[in-house]
Amino acid sequence: MAKNIQSLERAAAMLRLLAGGERRLGLSDIASSLGLAKGTAHGILRTLQLEGFVEQDAASGRYQLGAELLRLGNSYLDVHELRARALVWTDDLARSSGESVHLGVLHQHGVLIVHHVFRPDDSRQVLEVGAMQPLHSTALGKVLSAYDPVAHSEVLEAERRAFTARTVTATDEFEAMLDLIRAQGWAADAEETWEGVAAVAAPVHDRRRMPVGAVAVTGAVERVAPGGALRPELIAAVRDCARAVSRDLGAGRF
């Protein structure tokens, strides 16, 4: 069994201590509560402070939880709510389309799959929840890159690898593609990431009308885009699903 990392355990204990009881604690209070030497406690606090997880009051010198923890907590809650709101709609989309449905969010310069509804047949399938997809070549990633300013910056700064001969990598061509996605309201990936696989995706917005994720139908290219053209009913179904989830998140009509 792998050993726990003591410094991380101490940092976690420190954050829990600051999260309960008094709003602010001094160095001595923290060190004595955790059974640590003042020097050790100060070193951990200093690191947490530099990362934004802890803040120090300039007047009293006491410590409290930092804004970065709030941001991470809100991110978790946002994803949790997004997935909860999308469950029924993505199930309906998989059933009506006959294909797999993915729900993805921006995460670490890529797309994190937070929900996956299997294709409704008896074929063997692998759960993709937790998998990462590239921003520049997948339908989910391109939708996020088109609508989310953070994703847009990240995808332009990153190396855009050519996964297949169809992958768009040149900056001008990629930007033109994002303009088209914004104009039409959806994105496609026809063998741009994986040979034989096609997808169509649409953005999901929250009550602030900010893009918080995207939903996509994914399947064999001969079913999703027979003859090289995406099935219009799939595009309409994906957009309807994304709008429904957005409405449930408080975005109103789009």
C-alpha positions in Angstrom: 0.0 0.0 0.0 1.3 3.4 -0.9 2.2 5.7 2.0 0.3 8.9 2.6 2.2 12.1 2.1 2.5 13.7 5.5 2.8 17.3 4.3 -0.5 16.9 2.3 -2.2 15.4 5.3 -1.1 18.3 7.5 -2.3 20.8 4.9 -5.7 19.1 4.7 -6.0 19.1 8.5 -5.1 22.8 8.5 -7.8 23.6 5.9 -10.4 21.7 7.9 -9.4 23.5 11.1 -9.8 26.9 9.4 -13.1 25.8 8.0 -14.6 25.2 11.4 -14.8 27.1 14.7 -13.4 30.6 14.7 -13.3 32.6 11.4 -9.6 33.4 11.8 -6.8 31.7 13.7 -3.3 32.7 14.7 -0.2 30.7 14.0 0.1 29.6 17.6 -3.5 28.4 17.7 -3.1 26.4 14.5 0.2 24.9 15.5 -1.0 23.8 18.9 -4.3 22.5 17.6 -2.5 20.2 15.1 0.5 19.3 17.3 2.9 21.0 14.9 6.0 23.1 15.5 5.4 26.7 14.7 8.0 26.6 11.9 6.4 23.6 10.3 2.9 25.2 10.6 4.2 28.5 9.2 5.8 26.8 6.2 2.5 25.0 5.3 0.5 28.1 5.8 2.8 30.1 3.6 2.5 27.6 0.8 -1.3 27.5 1.1 -1.3 31.3 1.1 0.8 31.5 -2.1 -1.7 29.1 -3.8 -4.7 31.2 -2.7 -6.1 28.6 -0.4 -5.4 30.6 2.8 -5.4 34.4 3.4 -3.7 36.3 6.2 -5.3 39.4 7.7 -2.8 42.2 7.5 -3.8 43.8 10.8 -4.1 40.8 13.1 -1.8 38.4 11.3 -4.5 35.7 11.7 -5.3 33.2 8.9 -8.5 32.3 7.2 -9.6 30.3 4.2 -8.8 31.9 0.8 -10.9 32.7 -2.3 -9.3 29.9 -4.3 -11.2 27.3 -2.2 -14.4 29.1 -2.8 -13.7 29.1 -6.6 -13.0 25.3 -6.5 -16.1 24.7 -4.4 -18.3 26.7 -6.8 -16.8 24.8 -9.7 -17.7 21.5 -8.1 -21.2 22.7 -7.4 -21.6 24.0 -10.9 -20.6 20.7 -12.4 -22.8 18.7 -10.0 -25.8 20.8 -10.8 -25.1 20.6 -14.5 -25.0 16.9 -14.4 -28.1 16.6 -12.3 -30.1 18.9 -14.6 -28.9 17.0 -17.7 -29.7 13.5 -16.6 -33.3 13.2 -18.0 -32.6 15.2 -21.1 -29.4 13.3 -22.1 -31.2 10.0 -21.5 -34.0 11.1 -23.8 -31.4 12.2 -26.4 -29.6 8.8 -26.4 -33.0 7.1 -26.7 -34.2 9.2 -29.6 -30.9 9.3 -31.5 -29.8 5.7 -30.9 -26.3 7.0 -30.1 -24.0 7.7 -27.2 -24.4 11.1 -25.4 -21.6 12.9 -23.7 -21.7 15.9 -21.4 -18.4 17.8 -21.1 -16.9 20.8 -19.3 -13.7 22.8 -19.7 -11.0 21.3 -17.5 -7.2 21.6 -17.6 -6.9 22.8 -21.2 -9.3 20.1 -22.4 -12.8 18.7 -22.1 -13.7 16.5 -19.1 -16.5 14.1 -19.7 -18.8 14.4 -16.6 -21.7 12.3 -17.8 -22.0 9.5 -20.4 -25.2 7.8 -21.6 -24.6 4.6 -23.4 -25.9 3.9 -26.9 -29.3 2.1 -26.3 -28.4 -1.2 -27.8 -26.7 -4.4 -26.6 -23.3 -3.7 -27.9 -20.3 -3.6 -25.5 -19.4 0.0 -24.5 -16.8 1.6 -22.2 -17.9 4.3 -19.7 -16.1 7.6 -20.6 -16.9 9.5 -17.5 -13.6 11.1 -16.3 -12.0 10.9 -19.7 -10.4 13.9 -21.3 -10.9 15.1 -24.9 -9.0 17.7 -26.8 -10.5 21.2 -27.3 -9.5 21.8 -30.9 -10.7 18.6 -32.7 -13.8 17.3 -30.9 -17.3 18.6 -31.2 -17.5 19.3 -27.5 -14.2 21.1 -27.4 -14.9 23.2 -30.4 -18.2 24.3 -29.0 -16.6 25.3 -25.7 -13.8 27.1 -27.6 -16.3 29.0 -29.6 -18.5 30.2 -26.7 -16.2 30.2 -23.6 -13.5 33.0 -23.6 -11.2 30.9 -21.3 -11.4 27.9 -23.6 -10.8 30.1 -26.6 -7.6 31.5 -25.1 -6.4 28.1 -24.0 -7.0 26.4 -27.4 -5.2 29.2 -29.2 -2.2 29.0 -26.9 -1.9 25.2 -27.0 -0.4 23.0 -29.7 -3.2 21.8 -31.9 -2.1 18.3 -32.8 -3.3 16.7 -36.1 -5.0 13.4 -35.0 -6.2 12.7 -38.5 -5.9 14.2 -41.9 -9.1 16.1 -41.2 -8.0 17.8 -38.0 -7.9 21.6 -38.4 -4.7 23.0 -36.9 -3.9 26.3 -38.7 -4.9 29.3 -36.6 -6.8 31.3 -39.3 -8.7 28.2 -40.4 -9.5 27.3 -36.8 -10.8 30.8 -36.0 -13.0 30.8 -39.1 -14.4 27.4 -38.0 -15.2 28.9 -34.6 -17.0 31.9 -36.2 -19.2 29.4 -38.2 -19.9 27.5 -35.0 -21.1 30.7 -33.3 -23.3 31.5 -36.3 -24.9 28.1 -36.5 -25.0 27.3 -32.8 -23.4 23.8 -33.0 -20.2 22.1 -33.8 -19.3 18.8 -35.5 -16.4 16.4 -35.5 -16.3 14.1 -38.5 -13.2 11.9 -38.1 -11.1 14.8 -36.9 -10.1 13.1 -33.7 -10.8 9.4 -34.2 -11.1 7.5 -37.5 -14.6 6.2 -38.0 -16.2 8.4 -35.3 -18.4 11.5 -35.8 -20.1 13.8 -33.3 -22.3 16.9 -33.1 -22.4 19.2 -30.0 -24.2 22.2 -28.7 -23.4 24.6 -25.8 -25.1 24.6 -22.4 -25.5 28.0 -20.6 -26.3 28.8 -17.0 -28.5 31.5 -15.5 -25.9 34.1 -16.2 -26.0 33.0 -19.8 -22.4 31.9 -19.5 -21.3 28.6 -21.2 -20.8 25.9 -18.5 -20.6 22.9 -20.7 -21.6 21.1 -23.9 -23.7 18.1 -24.9 -22.8 15.8 -27.8 -24.1 12.8 -29.7 -21.3 10.5 -30.7 -21.3 7.5 -32.9 -20.0 5.7 -36.0 -19.5 8.1 -38.9 -21.7 6.1 -41.2 -24.6 6.5 -38.8 -24.0 10.1 -37.6 -22.9 11.5 -41.0 -23.9 9.1 -43.7 -22.4 10.1 -47.1 -20.4 12.8 -45.3 -23.3 15.0 -44.2 -24.5 15.2 -40.7 -28.1 14.0 -40.1 -30.2 17.2 -39.7 -32.4 15.5 -37.1 -29.4 14.8 -34.9 -28.3 18.4 -35.0 -31.8 19.5 -34.1 -32.0 16.9 -31.3 -28.7 17.9 -29.8 -29.5 21.6 -29.9 -32.9 20.9 -28.3 -31.3 18.9 -25.5 -28.7 21.7 -24.8 -31.4 24.3 -24.7 -33.5 22.2 -22.3 -30.6 21.8 -19.9 -29.8 25.5 -20.2 -33.4 26.4 -19.3 -33.3 24.1 -16.3 -30.2 25.9 -15.2 -32.1 29.2 -15.4 -30.8 30.5 -18.7 -34.2 31.2 -20.2 -34.8 30.8 -23.9 -32.0 30.9 -26.5 
